[in-house]
Amino acid sequence: MTWEETNKDMGAYQQALDAQTSSGADSRVAEGRARRAAVRAYRSEHPEEEAAHAAQARTAAPAGAAAAAGAAPAAAAAASGNGGSVAVAAAPMTAAVREAPLPTGNIPTPKKGAPDKHRLLAIVPPEGIQRVEREQGDRVHTWPHLLIEEFIAMAILFAGMLIFSSLINAPLRELANPNLTPNPSKAPWYFLGLQELLRYFHPMVAGIVIPTFILVGLAAVPYVDRNPSIKPGDRKVAITLFTILFMFGAILTIIGSFFRGPGYNWVWPWTQGVFFEL
Amino acid sequence: MAKIQPPNLRESEVWKSIFRPGSIYRKGYKDTSRDRALATMNNVLWHLHPTKVKRHGLKLTYTFCLGGLSFFLFVLLTVTGIFLMFFYRPMADIGGAQAYTDMQTIRTSVFFGDLMRNLHRWGAHLMVLSVTLHMARVFYTGAYKPPREFNWVVGVVLLFLTLGLSFTGYLLPWDQLAIWAVTVGTSLAGYSPFIAKQANFLLLGGAIVSPNTLLRWYVLHVLALPFVLVLFLSVHFWRIRKDGGISGPL
């Protein structure tokens, strides 16, 4: 049955169409909702036709005849649609309660000459479409803009490293000797801040408590700082604290690296020399 | 005489099978919105990125490329590290000390050996630095705030693993610098509460830095830690996209 042959209420159609259009709906969505409203308005005014349809569907379904089974769901599908979306219907809804046809147990056989591929067509009410509300924002294509920038950064770093590595050799001292402790003995540079702390604290504090505190503290940062703003002006406390701690670590590392000499005693690097190896 | 047409490589079936639609190397690439998106989407490496990124993220002073460069350094260290593995044995028994003699061989006799070792050593130091600075950048741009809290935690784990990789590698040359730096660094584990002895033994494979330690740290350095790091790195990259790409703008 085409739209032209469908029984409908054109007054309700026009009313719903105007309402939808004025509320800013897309023209095709508005048209679809108005069509539904028109059909519903007609049905609610002619309940006797509905009852006849329903009775036909109920008697046809258990009969189990292939033809009737095919027709019954179609009739039910055409007649149903009272899925709670009453809001757009212009006329009041008094649709009769109808039961779905009982399963017939017939497995539909494919039509002769039907193509191997099949298409699925789902009819979805406009309200059923999930709208994703996300700002498109000011975006640019990754290729070429970001990838070229990354490539240049990588190439510059690699070129710099090649030049540096060609000119300056990594240290290799004499064979390891467990009986000969060099003076001073220093950890790798990234642990020199901790080694510097060893001068001031008990080893358990400097070596266990503080590093654990730093790692756990760092991991906990997002759960402690619940300020949602990322504007630097709103985060003065967080930025100040982090900067102080970061500088504290950097200064300790620099002291441990360049200002500590034999016996791990204080030296001035410009007079007594640098006791530091990478 | 008929002209012999050279076969057009870019139209050949082989070429087309290698370069997927949207590849800039494929014939018919057009600088359109569609092909630009496909160029990112259809490449196994580039599709770590979304097809479009926020414009402010391109600004050099927002990221300083620190995360990407850390990843590049990791790849570079993997490549140079594999090269060095061909010439290095983690053995240091009395009278043998192959680890140390292999280092000397790499420096003097292996083609490009010295350059590779230098790249590996300097790259390792640089990676510790770049990962640390990357963390500072992420803090200052507030990029750890919801929904990115967990990715920050993953990042802290990655920083810890980077330090672990650098420290385990530090022992491998088996020279005076190596064993004494490691002796100093690990002596602190002996102060752990309750499990001091056990922690020390687990870390060193004995009471002091010994050939056992060398083997243990070698396996950690070339296999165990990189494996764990790649796992966390995958989660790190994946979460960047799932959490909505780069943070900001400020």
Interface residues (C-beta under 8 A of the other chain):
Chain A: G137 D138 R139 V140 H141 T142 W143 P144 H145 L146 L147 E149 E150 A153 M154 L157 F158 M161 L162 F164 S165 S166 I168 N169 A170 P171 L172 R173 E174 L175 A176 N177 P178 L180 T181 P182 S185 K186 A187 P188 W189 Y190 F191 L194 Q195 L198 H202 P203 M204 A206 G207 I208 L215 L218 A219 V221 P222 Y223 D225 N227 P228 S229 I230 K231 P232 R235 I239 F242 F246 E277 L278
Chain B: I24 S33 R36 A37 A39 T40 W46 H49 P50 T51 K52 V53 K54 R55 H56 G57 L58 L60 C65 G68 L69 F72 L73 L76 A92 A97 Y100 M103 Q104 R107 D114 L115 R117 N118 L119 H120 R121 W122 G123 H125 L126 V128 T132 M135 A136 F139 Y140 T141 G142 A143 Y144 K145 P146 R148 E149 W152 V153 V156 V157 L159 F160 L163 S166 F167 Y170 P173 W174 D175 Q176 L177 A178 I179 W180 A181 T183 V184 G185 S187 L188 A189 G190 Y191 S192 P193 I208 V209 S210 S247 G248 L250
